[in-house]
């Protein structure tokens, strides 16, 4: 992949939305919620006063409406600021 985020931005591949509940009920396409978990694919260099704390391969939690959706080579990704990431799992 040729995407290199700038400054404090990270590229995240969202986890697939759940298709079945824990009790075994299948969730229809229209009722699926947007995933809030994903894997960091690429990171920027950070800012002078805010170094990059995330690294490639981290599994992260982020806000429901965080980031900008982009599609590269047919795959969906989210580009977001490091501050949009809530936690590293």
KOLZAMAR-661353 format. One record per atom (N, C-alpha, C): x negated, y, z; atom name; residue in three letters; chain; residue number from 0. Coordinates in steps of 0.05 Angstrom, whole numbers, plus 5000, padded with zeros to 4 digits. Each point is the difference from the previous one (the first is absolute). Example, Ala and Ser with C-alpha at 12.3 -4.5 7.8 and 13.67 -1.06 7.14 Angstrom:
% residues 2
<site c1="4736" c2="4886" c3="5156" atom="N" rest="ALA" kette="A" nr="0"/>
<site c1="5018" c2="5024" c3="5000" atom="CA" rest="ALA" kette="A" nr="0"/>
<site c1="4982" c2="5024" c3="5000" atom="C" rest="ALA" kette="A" nr="0"/>
<site c1="5007" c2="5021" c3="4986" atom="N" rest="SER" kette="A" nr="1"/>
<site c1="4984" c2="5024" c3="5001" atom="CA" rest="SER" kette="A" nr="1"/>
<site c1="5015" c2="5022" c3="5014" atom="C" rest="SER" kette="A" nr="1"/>
***
This chain:
% residues 89
<site c1="4983" c2="4977" c3="5000" atom="N" rest="UNK" kette="A" nr="0"/>
<site c1="5017" c2="5023" c3="5000" atom="CA" rest="UNK" kette="A" nr="0"/>
<site c1="4982" c2="5025" c3="5000" atom="C" rest="UNK" kette="A" nr="0"/>
<site c1="5008" c2="5020" c3="4985" atom="N" rest="UNK" kette="A" nr="1"/>
<site c1="4983" c2="5024" c3="4997" atom="CA" rest="UNK" kette="A" nr="1"/>
<site c1="5011" c2="5024" c3="5016" atom="C" rest="UNK" kette="A" nr="1"/>
<site c1="5016" c2="4995" c3="5020" atom="N" rest="UNK" kette="A" nr="2"/>
<site c1="5011" c2="5023" c3="5015" atom="CA" rest="UNK" kette="A" nr="2"/>
<site c1="4982" c2="5004" c3="5025" atom="C" rest="UNK" kette="A" nr="2"/>
<site c1="4991" c2="5025" c3="5003" atom="N" rest="UNK" kette="A" nr="3"/>
<site c1="4984" c2="5007" c3="5024" atom="CA" rest="UNK" kette="A" nr="3"/>
<site c1="5014" c2="5023" c3="5013" atom="C" rest="UNK" kette="A" nr="3"/>
<site c1="5013" c2="4996" c3="5022" atom="N" rest="UNK" kette="A" nr="4"/>
<site c1="5014" c2="5022" c3="5014" atom="CA" rest="UNK" kette="A" nr="4"/>
<site c1="4980" c2="5021" c3="5009" atom="C" rest="UNK" kette="A" nr="4"/>
<site c1="5009" c2="5025" c3="5001" atom="N" rest="UNK" kette="A" nr="5"/>
<site c1="4983" c2="5022" c3="5009" atom="CA" rest="UNK" kette="A" nr="5"/>
<site c1="5006" c2="5008" c3="5028" atom="C" rest="UNK" kette="A" nr="5"/>
<site c1="4981" c2="5012" c3="5014" atom="N" rest="UNK" kette="A" nr="6"/>
<site c1="5002" c2="5011" c3="5027" atom="CA" rest="UNK" kette="A" nr="6"/>
<site c1="5011" c2="4980" c3="5019" atom="C" rest="UNK" kette="A" nr="6"/>
<site c1="5023" c2="5006" c3="5013" atom="N" rest="UNK" kette="A" nr="7"/>
<site c1="5011" c2="4983" c3="5021" atom="CA" rest="UNK" kette="A" nr="7"/>
<site c1="5023" c2="4982" c3="4990" atom="C" rest="UNK" kette="A" nr="7"/>
<site c1="5000" c2="4994" c3="4974" atom="N" rest="UNK" kette="A" nr="8"/>
<site c1="5022" c2="4984" c3="4989" atom="CA" rest="UNK" kette="A" nr="8"/>
<site c1="4992" c2="4970" c3="4999" atom="C" rest="UNK" kette="A" nr="8"/>
<site c1="5020" c2="4983" c3="5002" atom="N" rest="UNK" kette="A" nr="9"/>
<site c1="4996" c2="4971" c3="4998" atom="CA" rest="UNK" kette="A" nr="9"/>
<site c1="5021" c2="4988" c3="4980" atom="C" rest="UNK" kette="A" nr="9"/>
<site c1="4992" c2="4979" c3="4987" atom="N" rest="UNK" kette="A" nr="10"/>
<site c1="5017" c2="4986" c3="4981" atom="CA" rest="UNK" kette="A" nr="10"/>
<site c1="5009" c2="4974" c3="5014" atom="C" rest="UNK" kette="A" nr="10"/>
<site c1="5026" c2="4996" c3="5003" atom="N" rest="UNK" kette="A" nr="11"/>
<site c1="5011" c2="4978" c3="5015" atom="CA" rest="UNK" kette="A" nr="11"/>
<site c1="5018" c2="4983" c3="4981" atom="C" rest="UNK" kette="A" nr="11"/>
<site c1="4996" c2="4974" c3="5002" atom="N" rest="UNK" kette="A" nr="12"/>
<site c1="5018" c2="4981" c3="4985" atom="CA" rest="UNK" kette="A" nr="12"/>
<site c1="5021" c2="4991" c3="5020" atom="C" rest="UNK" kette="A" nr="12"/>
<site c1="5026" c2="5009" c3="4996" atom="N" rest="UNK" kette="A" nr="13"/>
<site c1="5021" c2="4993" c3="5019" atom="CA" rest="UNK" kette="A" nr="13"/>
<site c1="5005" c2="4970" c3="5001" atom="C" rest="UNK" kette="A" nr="13"/>
<site c1="5007" c2="4990" c3="5024" atom="N" rest="UNK" kette="A" nr="14"/>
<site c1="5007" c2="4972" c3="5003" atom="CA" rest="UNK" kette="A" nr="14"/>
<site c1="5028" c2="4996" c3="4987" atom="C" rest="UNK" kette="A" nr="14"/>
<site c1="5004" c2="4976" c3="4990" atom="N" rest="UNK" kette="A" nr="15"/>
<site c1="5026" c2="4994" c3="4987" atom="CA" rest="UNK" kette="A" nr="15"/>
<site c1="5022" c2="5002" c3="5020" atom="C" rest="UNK" kette="A" nr="15"/>
<site c1="5023" c2="5010" c3="4992" atom="N" rest="UNK" kette="A" nr="16"/>
<site c1="5024" c2="5002" c3="5017" atom="CA" rest="UNK" kette="A" nr="16"/>
<site c1="5009" c2="4972" c3="5007" atom="C" rest="UNK" kette="A" nr="16"/>
<site c1="5010" c2="4997" c3="5025" atom="N" rest="UNK" kette="A" nr="17"/>
<site c1="5010" c2="4974" c3="5009" atom="CA" rest="UNK" kette="A" nr="17"/>
<site c1="5025" c2="4992" c3="4984" atom="C" rest="UNK" kette="A" nr="17"/>
<site c1="5001" c2="4974" c3="4992" atom="N" rest="UNK" kette="A" nr="18"/>
<site c1="5023" c2="4990" c3="4985" atom="CA" rest="UNK" kette="A" nr="18"/>
<site c1="5018" c2="4983" c3="5017" atom="C" rest="UNK" kette="A" nr="18"/>
<site c1="4990" c2="4993" c3="5024" atom="N" rest="UNK" kette="A" nr="19"/>
<site c1="5016" c2="4982" c3="5018" atom="CA" rest="UNK" kette="A" nr="19"/>
<site c1="4995" c2="5009" c3="5028" atom="C" rest="UNK" kette="A" nr="19"/>
<site c1="5022" c2="5000" c3="5017" atom="N" rest="UNK" kette="A" nr="20"/>
<site c1="4997" c2="5007" c3="5028" atom="CA" rest="UNK" kette="A" nr="20"/>
<site c1="4988" c2="4977" c3="5015" atom="C" rest="UNK" kette="A" nr="20"/>
<site c1="4993" c2="5005" c3="5025" atom="N" rest="UNK" kette="A" nr="21"/>
<site c1="4989" c2="4980" c3="5018" atom="CA" rest="UNK" kette="A" nr="21"/>
<site c1="5019" c2="4976" c3="5004" atom="C" rest="UNK" kette="A" nr="21"/>
<site c1="5026" c2="5006" c3="4999" atom="N" rest="UNK" kette="A" nr="22"/>
<site c1="5020" c2="4979" c3="5004" atom="CA" rest="UNK" kette="A" nr="22"/>
<site c1="5007" c2="4986" c3="4974" atom="C" rest="UNK" kette="A" nr="22"/>
<site c1="4988" c2="5007" c3="4977" atom="N" rest="UNK" kette="A" nr="23"/>
<site c1="5004" c2="4986" c3="4975" atom="CA" rest="UNK" kette="A" nr="23"/>
<site c1="5020" c2="5012" c3="4981" atom="C" rest="UNK" kette="A" nr="23"/>
<site c1="5010" c2="5024" c3="5006" atom="N" rest="UNK" kette="A" nr="24"/>
<site c1="5019" c2="5013" c3="4982" atom="CA" rest="UNK" kette="A" nr="24"/>
<site c1="4985" c2="5015" c3="4978" atom="C" rest="UNK" kette="A" nr="24"/>
<site c1="5008" c2="4996" c3="4975" atom="N" rest="UNK" kette="A" nr="25"/>
<site c1="4987" c2="5013" c3="4978" atom="CA" rest="UNK" kette="A" nr="25"/>
<site c1="5010" c2="5029" c3="4997" atom="C" rest="UNK" kette="A" nr="25"/>
<site c1="4982" c2="5019" c3="4996" atom="N" rest="UNK" kette="A" nr="26"/>
<site c1="5007" c2="5028" c3="4998" atom="CA" rest="UNK" kette="A" nr="26"/>
<site c1="5003" c2="5007" c3="4970" atom="C" rest="UNK" kette="A" nr="26"/>
<site c1="5023" c2="5012" c3="4992" atom="N" rest="UNK" kette="A" nr="27"/>
<site c1="5003" c2="5008" c3="4972" atom="CA" rest="UNK" kette="A" nr="27"/>
<site c1="4982" c2="5023" c3="4993" atom="C" rest="UNK" kette="A" nr="27"/>
<site c1="4994" c2="5003" c3="4974" atom="N" rest="UNK" kette="A" nr="28"/>
<site c1="4982" c2="5022" c3="4990" atom="CA" rest="UNK" kette="A" nr="28"/>
<site c1="5009" c2="5027" c3="5010" atom="C" rest="UNK" kette="A" nr="28"/>
<site c1="5026" c2="5005" c3="5000" atom="N" rest="UNK" kette="A" nr="29"/>
<site c1="5011" c2="5027" c3="5007" atom="CA" rest="UNK" kette="A" nr="29"/>
<site c1="4997" c2="5006" c3="5030" atom="C" rest="UNK" kette="A" nr="29"/>
<site c1="4996" c2="4980" c3="5017" atom="N" rest="UNK" kette="A" nr="30"/>
<site c1="4998" c2="5005" c3="5028" atom="CA" rest="UNK" kette="A" nr="30"/>
<site c1="4972" c2="4999" c3="5011" atom="C" rest="UNK" kette="A" nr="30"/>
<site c1="4980" c2="4995" c3="4983" atom="N" rest="UNK" kette="A" nr="31"/>
<site c1="4972" c2="4998" c3="5009" atom="CA" rest="UNK" kette="A" nr="31"/>
<site c1="4990" c2="5027" c3="5008" atom="C" rest="UNK" kette="A" nr="31"/>
<site c1="4985" c2="5001" c3="5022" atom="N" rest="UNK" kette="A" nr="32"/>
<site c1="4988" c2="5025" c3="5010" atom="CA" rest="UNK" kette="A" nr="32"/>
<site c1="4972" c2="5003" c3="4988" atom="C" rest="UNK" kette="A" nr="32"/>
<site c1="4992" c2="5024" c3="4997" atom="N" rest="UNK" kette="A" nr="33"/>
<site c1="4973" c2="5006" c3="4990" atom="CA" rest="UNK" kette="A" nr="33"/>
<site c1="4980" c2="4991" c3="5020" atom="C" rest="UNK" kette="A" nr="33"/>
<site c1="4979" c2="4985" c3="4992" atom="N" rest="UNK" kette="A" nr="34"/>
<site c1="4980" c2="4990" c3="5019" atom="CA" rest="UNK" kette="A" nr="34"/>
<site c1="4984" c2="5023" c3="5012" atom="C" rest="UNK" kette="A" nr="34"/>
<site c1="4992" c2="4996" c3="5025" atom="N" rest="UNK" kette="A" nr="35"/>
<site c1="4984" c2="5020" c3="5014" atom="CA" rest="UNK" kette="A" nr="35"/>
<site c1="4973" c2="4989" c3="5008" atom="C" rest="UNK" kette="A" nr="35"/>
<site c1="4991" c2="4980" c3="4986" atom="N" rest="UNK" kette="A" nr="36"/>
<site c1="4975" c2="4987" c3="5006" atom="CA" rest="UNK" kette="A" nr="36"/>
<site c1="4986" c2="4994" c3="4973" atom="C" rest="UNK" kette="A" nr="36"/>
<site c1="4973" c2="5002" c3="5000" atom="N" rest="UNK" kette="A" nr="37"/>
<site c1="4986" c2="4995" c3="4976" atom="CA" rest="UNK" kette="A" nr="37"/>
<site c1="4970" c2="4996" c3="5004" atom="C" rest="UNK" kette="A" nr="37"/>
<site c1="4986" c2="4995" c3="4979" atom="N" rest="UNK" kette="A" nr="38"/>
<site c1="4971" c2="4995" c3="5001" atom="CA" rest="UNK" kette="A" nr="38"/>
<site c1="4986" c2="5023" c3="4986" atom="C" rest="UNK" kette="A" nr="38"/>
<site c1="4979" c2="5011" c3="5012" atom="N" rest="UNK" kette="A" nr="39"/>
<site c1="4984" c2="5021" c3="4989" atom="CA" rest="UNK" kette="A" nr="39"/>
<site c1="4983" c2="4989" c3="4977" atom="C" rest="UNK" kette="A" nr="39"/>
<site c1="5003" c2="5012" c3="4976" atom="N" rest="UNK" kette="A" nr="40"/>
<site c1="4985" c2="4992" c3="4976" atom="CA" rest="UNK" kette="A" nr="40"/>
<site c1="4976" c2="5017" c3="4995" atom="C" rest="UNK" kette="A" nr="40"/>
<site c1="5002" c2="5026" c3="5005" atom="N" rest="UNK" kette="A" nr="41"/>
<site c1="4978" c2="5019" c3="4996" atom="CA" rest="UNK" kette="A" nr="41"/>
<site c1="5003" c2="5023" c3="5019" atom="C" rest="UNK" kette="A" nr="41"/>
<site c1="4977" c2="5012" c3="5008" atom="N" rest="UNK" kette="A" nr="42"/>
<site c1="5000" c2="5023" c3="5018" atom="CA" rest="UNK" kette="A" nr="42"/>
<site c1="4983" c2="5022" c3="4989" atom="C" rest="UNK" kette="A" nr="42"/>
<site c1="5007" c2="5025" c3="5008" atom="N" rest="UNK" kette="A" nr="43"/>
<site c1="4984" c2="5023" c3="4993" atom="CA" rest="UNK" kette="A" nr="43"/>
<site c1="4977" c2="5003" c3="5020" atom="C" rest="UNK" kette="A" nr="43"/>
<site c1="4984" c2="5022" c3="4996" atom="N" rest="UNK" kette="A" nr="44"/>
<site c1="4977" c2="5004" c3="5017" atom="CA" rest="UNK" kette="A" nr="44"/>
<site c1="5006" c2="5014" c3="5026" atom="C" rest="UNK" kette="A" nr="44"/>
<site c1="5024" c2="5009" c3="5004" atom="N" rest="UNK" kette="A" nr="45"/>
<site c1="5007" c2="5015" c3="5025" atom="CA" rest="UNK" kette="A" nr="45"/>
<site c1="4995" c2="5029" c3="4996" atom="C" rest="UNK" kette="A" nr="45"/>
<site c1="5007" c2="5016" c3="5021" atom="N" rest="UNK" kette="A" nr="46"/>
<site c1="4995" c2="5028" c3="5000" atom="CA" rest="UNK" kette="A" nr="46"/>
<site c1="4977" c2="5006" c3="5019" atom="C" rest="UNK" kette="A" nr="46"/>
<site c1="4989" c2="5024" c3="4998" atom="N" rest="UNK" kette="A" nr="47"/>
<site c1="4977" c2="5008" c3="5016" atom="CA" rest="UNK" kette="A" nr="47"/>
<site c1="5007" c2="4998" c3="5030" atom="C" rest="UNK" kette="A" nr="47"/>
<site c1="5023" c2="5010" c3="5008" atom="N" rest="UNK" kette="A" nr="48"/>
<site c1="5008" c2="5000" c3="5028" atom="CA" rest="UNK" kette="A" nr="48"/>
<site c1="5017" c2="4975" c3="5007" atom="C" rest="UNK" kette="A" nr="48"/>
<site c1="5006" c2="4982" c3="4981" atom="N" rest="UNK" kette="A" nr="49"/>
<site c1="5016" c2="4977" c3="5006" atom="CA" rest="UNK" kette="A" nr="49"/>
<site c1="4989" c2="4976" c3="4983" atom="C" rest="UNK" kette="A" nr="49"/>
<site c1="4981" c2="4984" c3="5013" atom="N" rest="UNK" kette="A" nr="50"/>
<site c1="4988" c2="4978" c3="4985" atom="CA" rest="UNK" kette="A" nr="50"/>
<site c1="5021" c2="4978" c3="4994" atom="C" rest="UNK" kette="A" nr="50"/>
<site c1="4995" c2="4984" c3="4979" atom="N" rest="UNK" kette="A" nr="51"/>
<site c1="5018" c2="4978" c3="4993" atom="CA" rest="UNK" kette="A" nr="51"/>
<site c1="4997" c2="4978" c3="5020" atom="C" rest="UNK" kette="A" nr="51"/>
<site c1="5022" c2="4992" c3="5013" atom="N" rest="UNK" kette="A" nr="52"/>
<site c1="5000" c2="4979" c3="5019" atom="CA" rest="UNK" kette="A" nr="52"/>
<site c1="5009" c2="4973" c3="4988" atom="C" rest="UNK" kette="A" nr="52"/>
<site c1="5014" c2="5001" c3="4978" atom="N" rest="UNK" kette="A" nr="53"/>
<site c1="5011" c2="4976" c3="4987" atom="CA" rest="UNK" kette="A" nr="53"/>
<site c1="4979" c2="4989" c3="4981" atom="C" rest="UNK" kette="A" nr="53"/>
<site c1="5001" c2="4974" c3="4995" atom="N" rest="UNK" kette="A" nr="54"/>
<site c1="4982" c2="4987" c3="4981" atom="CA" rest="UNK" kette="A" nr="54"/>
<site c1="5016" c2="4981" c3="4982" atom="C" rest="UNK" kette="A" nr="54"/>
<site c1="4989" c2="4994" c3="4977" atom="N" rest="UNK" kette="A" nr="55"/>
<site c1="5013" c2="4982" c3="4981" atom="CA" rest="UNK" kette="A" nr="55"/>
<site c1="5005" c2="4973" c3="5014" atom="C" rest="UNK" kette="A" nr="55"/>
<site c1="5024" c2="4989" c3="4997" atom="N" rest="UNK" kette="A" nr="56"/>
<site c1="5007" c2="4975" c3="5011" atom="CA" rest="UNK" kette="A" nr="56"/>
<site c1="5017" c2="5002" c3="5026" atom="C" rest="UNK" kette="A" nr="56"/>
<site c1="5001" c2="5024" c3="5012" atom="N" rest="UNK" kette="A" nr="57"/>
<site c1="5016" c2="5003" c3="5024" atom="CA" rest="UNK" kette="A" nr="57"/>
<site c1="5029" c2="4996" c3="4994" atom="C" rest="UNK" kette="A" nr="57"/>
<site c1="5015" c2="4988" c3="5018" atom="N" rest="UNK" kette="A" nr="58"/>
<site c1="5029" c2="4998" c3="4999" atom="CA" rest="UNK" kette="A" nr="58"/>
<site c1="5011" c2="5023" c3="5017" atom="C" rest="UNK" kette="A" nr="58"/>
<site c1="5017" c2="5017" c3="4989" atom="N" rest="UNK" kette="A" nr="59"/>
<site c1="5009" c2="5023" c3="5014" atom="CA" rest="UNK" kette="A" nr="59"/>
<site c1="5031" c2="5003" c3="5000" atom="C" rest="UNK" kette="A" nr="59"/>
<site c1="5009" c2="5015" c3="5020" atom="N" rest="UNK" kette="A" nr="60"/>
<site c1="5028" c2="5007" c3="5002" atom="CA" rest="UNK" kette="A" nr="60"/>
<site c1="5002" c2="5030" c3="4993" atom="C" rest="UNK" kette="A" nr="60"/>
<site c1="5020" c2="5008" c3="4985" atom="N" rest="UNK" kette="A" nr="61"/>
<site c1="5003" c2="5028" c3="4992" atom="CA" rest="UNK" kette="A" nr="61"/>
<site c1="5030" c2="5007" c3="5001" atom="C" rest="UNK" kette="A" nr="61"/>
<site c1="5005" c2="5026" c3="5000" atom="N" rest="UNK" kette="A" nr="62"/>
<site c1="5027" c2="5010" c3="5001" atom="CA" rest="UNK" kette="A" nr="62"/>
<site c1="5017" c2="4991" c3="4977" atom="C" rest="UNK" kette="A" nr="62"/>
<site c1="5026" c2="4999" c3="5004" atom="N" rest="UNK" kette="A" nr="63"/>
<site c1="5019" c2="4990" c3="4980" atom="CA" rest="UNK" kette="A" nr="63"/>
<site c1="4999" c2="5017" c3="4974" atom="C" rest="UNK" kette="A" nr="63"/>
<site c1="4996" c2="5026" c3="5002" atom="N" rest="UNK" kette="A" nr="64"/>
<site c1="5001" c2="5017" c3="4976" atom="CA" rest="UNK" kette="A" nr="64"/>
<site c1="4972" c2="5011" c3="4995" atom="C" rest="UNK" kette="A" nr="64"/>
<site c1="4979" c2="4987" c3="5009" atom="N" rest="UNK" kette="A" nr="65"/>
<site c1="4973" c2="5010" c3="4996" atom="CA" rest="UNK" kette="A" nr="65"/>
<site c1="4990" c2="4994" c3="4972" atom="C" rest="UNK" kette="A" nr="65"/>
<site c1="4982" c2="5016" c3="4990" atom="N" rest="UNK" kette="A" nr="66"/>
<site c1="4985" c2="4995" c3="4975" atom="CA" rest="UNK" kette="A" nr="66"/>
<site c1="5015" c2="5005" c3="4975" atom="C" rest="UNK" kette="A" nr="66"/>
<site c1="4985" c2="4998" c3="4978" atom="N" rest="UNK" kette="A" nr="67"/>
<site c1="5011" c2="5004" c3="4973" atom="CA" rest="UNK" kette="A" nr="67"/>
<site c1="4997" c2="4974" c3="4985" atom="C" rest="UNK" kette="A" nr="67"/>
<site c1="5022" c2="4990" c3="4989" atom="N" rest="UNK" kette="A" nr="68"/>
<site c1="5000" c2="4975" c3="4985" atom="CA" rest="UNK" kette="A" nr="68"/>
<site c1="4986" c2="5003" c3="4973" atom="C" rest="UNK" kette="A" nr="68"/>
<site c1="4981" c2="4983" c3="4994" atom="N" rest="UNK" kette="A" nr="69"/>
<site c1="4987" c2="5000" c3="4974" atom="CA" rest="UNK" kette="A" nr="69"/>
<site c1="4999" c2="4971" c3="4990" atom="C" rest="UNK" kette="A" nr="69"/>
<site c1="4999" c2="4997" c3="4974" atom="N" rest="UNK" kette="A" nr="70"/>
<site c1="4998" c2="4973" c3="4987" atom="CA" rest="UNK" kette="A" nr="70"/>
<site c1="4975" c2="5000" c3="4983" atom="C" rest="UNK" kette="A" nr="70"/>
<site c1="4983" c2="4980" c3="5005" atom="N" rest="UNK" kette="A" nr="71"/>
<site c1="4975" c2="4996" c3="4986" atom="CA" rest="UNK" kette="A" nr="71"/>
<site c1="4999" c2="4971" c3="4990" atom="C" rest="UNK" kette="A" nr="71"/>
<site c1="4997" c2="4996" c3="4975" atom="N" rest="UNK" kette="A" nr="72"/>
<site c1="4998" c2="4973" c3="4988" atom="CA" rest="UNK" kette="A" nr="72"/>
<site c1="5024" c2="4983" c3="5008" atom="C" rest="UNK" kette="A" nr="72"/>
<site c1="5024" c2="5012" c3="5002" atom="N" rest="UNK" kette="A" nr="73"/>
<site c1="5024" c2="4985" c3="5006" atom="CA" rest="UNK" kette="A" nr="73"/>
<site c1="5005" c2="4994" c3="5030" atom="C" rest="UNK" kette="A" nr="73"/>
<site c1="4982" c2="5009" c3="5017" atom="N" rest="UNK" kette="A" nr="74"/>
<site c1="5003" c2="4996" c3="5029" atom="CA" rest="UNK" kette="A" nr="74"/>
<site c1="5007" c2="5026" c3="5014" atom="C" rest="UNK" kette="A" nr="74"/>
<site c1="5016" c2="4999" c3="5020" atom="N" rest="UNK" kette="A" nr="75"/>
<site c1="5009" c2="5024" c3="5015" atom="CA" rest="UNK" kette="A" nr="75"/>
<site c1="4982" c2="5005" c3="5024" atom="C" rest="UNK" kette="A" nr="75"/>
<site c1="4992" c2="5025" c3="5004" atom="N" rest="UNK" kette="A" nr="76"/>
<site c1="4983" c2="5008" c3="5022" atom="CA" rest="UNK" kette="A" nr="76"/>
<site c1="5011" c2="5025" c3="5012" atom="C" rest="UNK" kette="A" nr="76"/>
<site c1="4990" c2="5007" c3="5024" atom="N" rest="UNK" kette="A" nr="77"/>
<site c1="5006" c2="5025" c3="5013" atom="CA" rest="UNK" kette="A" nr="77"/>
<site c1="4974" c2="5015" c3="5005" atom="C" rest="UNK" kette="A" nr="77"/>
<site c1="5000" c2="5026" c3="4992" atom="N" rest="UNK" kette="A" nr="78"/>
<site c1="4977" c2="5017" c3="5006" atom="CA" rest="UNK" kette="A" nr="78"/>
<site c1="5009" c2="5018" c3="5023" atom="C" rest="UNK" kette="A" nr="78"/>
<site c1="4986" c2="4999" c3="5022" atom="N" rest="UNK" kette="A" nr="79"/>
<site c1="5008" c2="5016" c3="5024" atom="CA" rest="UNK" kette="A" nr="79"/>
<site c1="4975" c2="5011" c3="5014" atom="C" rest="UNK" kette="A" nr="79"/>
<site c1="5005" c2="5019" c3="5018" atom="N" rest="UNK" kette="A" nr="80"/>
<site c1="4979" c2="5011" c3="5016" atom="CA" rest="UNK" kette="A" nr="80"/>
<site c1="4995" c2="4981" c3="5024" atom="C" rest="UNK" kette="A" nr="80"/>
<site c1="4975" c2="5001" c3="5009" atom="N" rest="UNK" kette="A" nr="81"/>
<site c1="4993" c2="4983" c3="5023" atom="CA" rest="UNK" kette="A" nr="81"/>
<site c1="5018" c2="5006" c3="5024" atom="C" rest="UNK" kette="A" nr="81"/>
<site c1="5009" c2="5025" c3="5003" atom="N" rest="UNK" kette="A" nr="82"/>
<site c1="5017" c2="5008" c3="5022" atom="CA" rest="UNK" kette="A" nr="82"/>
<site c1="5028" c2="4988" c3="4998" atom="C" rest="UNK" kette="A" nr="82"/>
<site c1="5009" c2="4990" c3="4976" atom="N" rest="UNK" kette="A" nr="83"/>
<site c1="5026" c2="4988" c3="4997" atom="CA" rest="UNK" kette="A" nr="83"/>
<site c1="5000" c2="4971" c3="5011" atom="C" rest="UNK" kette="A" nr="83"/>
<site c1="4976" c2="4989" c3="5004" atom="N" rest="UNK" kette="A" nr="84"/>
<site c1="4998" c2="4972" c3="5010" atom="CA" rest="UNK" kette="A" nr="84"/>
<site c1="5004" c2="5001" c3="5030" atom="C" rest="UNK" kette="A" nr="84"/>
<site c1="5019" c2="4984" c3="5010" atom="N" rest="UNK" kette="A" nr="85"/>
<site c1="5006" c2="5000" c3="5029" atom="CA" rest="UNK" kette="A" nr="85"/>
<site c1="4983" c2="4982" c3="5016" atom="C" rest="UNK" kette="A" nr="85"/>
<site c1="4992" c2="4976" c3="4989" atom="N" rest="UNK" kette="A" nr="86"/>
<site c1="4984" c2="4981" c3="5015" atom="CA" rest="UNK" kette="A" nr="86"/>
<site c1="4986" c2="4981" c3="4981" atom="C" rest="UNK" kette="A" nr="86"/>
<site c1="4978" c2="4988" c3="5010" atom="N" rest="UNK" kette="A" nr="87"/>
<site c1="4986" c2="4979" c3="4986" atom="CA" rest="UNK" kette="A" nr="87"/>
<site c1="5007" c2="4974" c3="5015" atom="C" rest="UNK" kette="A" nr="87"/>
<site c1="5008" c2="4979" c3="4985" atom="N" rest="UNK" kette="A" nr="88"/>
<site c1="5007" c2="4975" c3="5013" atom="CA" rest="UNK" kette="A" nr="88"/>
<site c1="4976" c2="4981" c3="5001" atom="C" rest="UNK" kette="A" nr="88"/>
***
